[in-house]
Amino acid sequence: MKLRLLSPYVLWLFLFSVSVQAETFTFAVADNEAPLSFQHEDIVAGIIPEIITLIFSHLPSHQVTLKAYPWGRAQVQVEYEKADGFLTYPSKKRKQYAYFTSSHAYKLDFGFLIYHKNNTNRSIIESAKRFEDLGSLKIITQKGAEWESDNIPDFMQKLEANNLYTMLHWLLWREQADFLIAMPEQAKYIAKKFGYQQMIAYRHVDFINDSLIPFYIGVRQSHPLARELIEEIDVVLENDVFRKQVQDIVGRYR
């Protein structure tokens, strides 16, 4: 009888399942940032909750409970030991009270131009290779968005709105400008709520600086199994099957 060797991934999971005590972890997520994370009645849904659930599906010795709050409060829940972890950007402040995985679990991708399918300047938008090629067009931006002020050149003609809902209304219904920059997951979700889903188009470009924002799993440092869980999750994050499953999740929202 031939012995079958375990793959490194399966072996890692086996070793951790033996060495790490079974535990139910509570993760805090945002309740009002659809489609990234939101709560509808008693159901927590969105890309981030799905990815967290997916990670723990690869860790059969553990379970996860998701709790949704306004995002500011969700972070406080982890900081003050009311929740065990979250999936977010590892800022300096968050690193003071949480350990983070070495590998990212998800990347927010702001490298997309969102525009109206019938825009008369569509050919310019779809052929642009740099911001200078879009200099004759008008972009809708969000007031107070520091990321946009850092990444959109000053020479661009800008129309400022208070939020993404207004931005898409101006773009697709009023046609007051040519394009905006956003994640297609969010843009399509909001467009569908307005009934604008047949109007929206988007393309990915590579000339927007800092367009990828990596999100990592963080676990509060005070949890007795924090370091062990982080190591265990890192094994999952490096697995090709998991990476493909994340792509499938994001793809459903685009």
N, C-alpha and C positions, 0 to 999 in steps of 0.2 A: 504494500500500500504506500503510495507516494504522499509525502507531506506537502501541503500547500503553504507557501510563505505569505505572511501578511504584508500588505503594502505599508509603506512608512506612515501614511495618513491613518489607516486603520489601527496600526500598532500604537501610534500616539494616542488615539482616542481610547484604546483599551487601557493603556498605562494610566492615563489621567482619570478614567472612570474608576480605577482601583484606588488611586492615591488621593483623589479629591472627594471630599464628603458630599453626598447628594444634598441639594439645597434648592429652595425656591427663591429666586431673585426677583425683586420688584424694580422695574425700569420706568422712569418718568419720561413722558413724551408730551409734545404740544397738542393742545386741544382745538386749535383754530387756525392752523396753517395748511389747509388743504391745497393740493393733494399730498403734501409731504407728511403731514400728521394732523389728524383731526378726530373729534368724537361726535358721533351721531347717535343720539339717545344713549344706549348703554354700550355701543360698539365703538372700539378704538380702531381706526383704520388709517390707511395711507402708506406711502413708500417706506418711511422710517419704521413704523410698527411692523410692517411685513418683513423687513430685513432683520430686525431684532428677533422676531419669531422664527425666522429661517435659521438664524445662527443657533438658537437653542434647539431647533429640530435636529441639528447635527451633534447635540450633546445630550444623549438620551438619559444620562444620569441626573440631569438638572431640569428644572422647569422655570418659566418666566411668567410674571404677571405684569401687565401694562397698566399704568395709571396716567390719565391725561389731565393736564393743567395748562393755564396760560404759561407760555414758555418761560417767562421770568420766574414764576413760582415753581415750575418743574425743576429748574436748576437749583433753587433753594432746597427743594426736597432732598436732592442728593447731597448738597453741601452740609445740611443739618441732619443727615442720617435718617430721614423719613423715607427715602428710596435708596436703592442700591446702585443704580447705574443709569446711563443714558447713552445716546448715539449723537455725537456732536463734534464741533471743531475743538481741538484741545488748546484753548487759549491759556495764557499764563495764569489767569485767575483760577480756571478750572483745574489746572495741573497742581494747584496748591492743596486740593482736597480729593482728587481722584487720580487713580492710575489709568493710563491709556494703553491700548494695544499698539504694537509696533507697526502693524499694517492697517490701512484704512479699510473700512467696510463699504463705503459709498462715497461718491464725489458729486457734489452739486456742480452742474455744468452750466455756466452762464455764457457760453460761447455761441449763442444762437441769436440771429436776427429774426424778429417776428414781424410779419407784414401782411397786408391785405392781398388776397389772391389776384384781385383785379386792379391793383395799384399800377398806374401808368408808368411808374418808374421801376417796375419789377425787374426788368432786365439789368438795370444798374445794380440793384440790390443783389441779384443772383450772380453777378460777375465780379463784384468787388473783391479785391485782394488786400485792401488796406483802407483805413478810415478816410484817407484822402480821396479815394474813389467815390465816397459817399458825401463829399463836401457840399454838393449842390442840393442834398436832400435834408429833410427835417426829421429829427429824432425826438421821441417822447421820453422824458426822464422822470424820475421820482424825486420830489423835494426831500432834502435831508439824507439822500442815499449816498453815503461816503464812498462806497465801492464804485458807483458811477462817476463821481467827481474825480476819482483817482484813475479811472480807466478810459473815460471818454474824452477825447481832445477838446480843448476850449474852442477851437474854430468851428465845431459842429453847430448847426442851427438847432436850438433846443426849445421844446415846449414842455413845461414842468406840470406834473400832476401830483395829487396827494398820495395816491396808492395805485397798485397794479390794476384794480378793478376799473378805475377811472381811465388809466392809460389805455387799456384795451377797448373801452367804450369809445374813446376819442379816435383810436386807430382804426377800428373795424366798422363802427357805425357812423361816426361823424367824418371820418377820413380827414382829420385835421393835420396829420403828419404821415411820414412814409414808413417808419419802422420804430421798433423799440428793441431793447435787449432784455431777454428773460429766459428762464428755463422753459422749454416747450411743455413739460408736464404741468406747470402752473398755468401757463398761457392757455393751453387747450382746455383745462379744467374750468377756468373762469369763462372762456369763450362759450363753452357748452351751457353754462348757467345762464348766460345772456341770450342764448339761441344764435350765437355767431359762429358755430363750429364749421359751417360750410364756407366761411369767409377767410379763415386763418391759414397762413402758410408760414414756413420757417426754414432756415438753412443754418448749418453749422459753419463757423468761420474760425480761422486760426490766428487772427490778428488782434484779438482782445486779450490784453495782459491780465494775468491773475483770474482767468475765467473758471478755473477748476478749484473748488474749495473742498478739501478732503474731510470726511467725517469718520471719527474713530469711536470705538466702544470705550467708555470710561466707567470705572467701578470705584465707588468711594473707598478711600484708603483705610477707613476705620473698619471695613468689613473683614472678618478674620480669614476669609477665603479670597480676598481681592486679588492678590498676586497670582495665586494658583488659577483662578478663573481667567484672568487676563492671558496667561500663558496658554490655557486650553483654547480660548477663543482665537488666539493668534494662529494656532494650527488650522482651525476651520477657515480663517480668512485667506490662507495661502492655498487652499484647495481649489483646483480648477472647476470642479463640479459646483462648488458654492459660488464662484465668480460668475459662472454661466447662469445660475439661478437668480443672482442679483440683476444681471442684464435683462432677464426675462421679466422680472418685477417692474423695472424701470420702463421697459418696452411697452408694457400694458398701459402705461399712463401717457404715452406719446402718440 
